[in-house]
Amino acid sequence: MPIPDFVQSPGFIILGLAAIGGWVFTTWLRMRHGYPLEGTWGQQIKPVTSGETSERLRLVTQENAQLAAELGAMKDRVATLERIATDGGSRLAREIDDLRH
């Protein structure tokens, strides 16, 4: 079976090379920015999740929870300091005297 003339034309070859080049470029971009690579049927090829990755994710999640709790405590302290700074001096003196007795 003979190859059609349009397949042998330079424009068709350039178009094919441009499509392949575009595919290579987008794959490189996905790898560079950490997006997972997928196979033909959608299965994940890279990056493969390992035990080390799962452990790091667990540690980061735990650290995030600790930092959120610390942030909540700091917000409470700042609110107390703001209340002390904005309240009148007589009220603060009265509360301190109440605490002493």
Buried (B, 14 or more C-beta within 10 A) or exposed (E): EEEEEEEEEEEEEEEEEEEEEEEEEEEEEBEEEEEEEEEEEEEEEEEEEEEEEEEEEEEEEEEEEEEEEEEEEEEEEEEEEEEEEEEEEEEEEEEEEEEEE
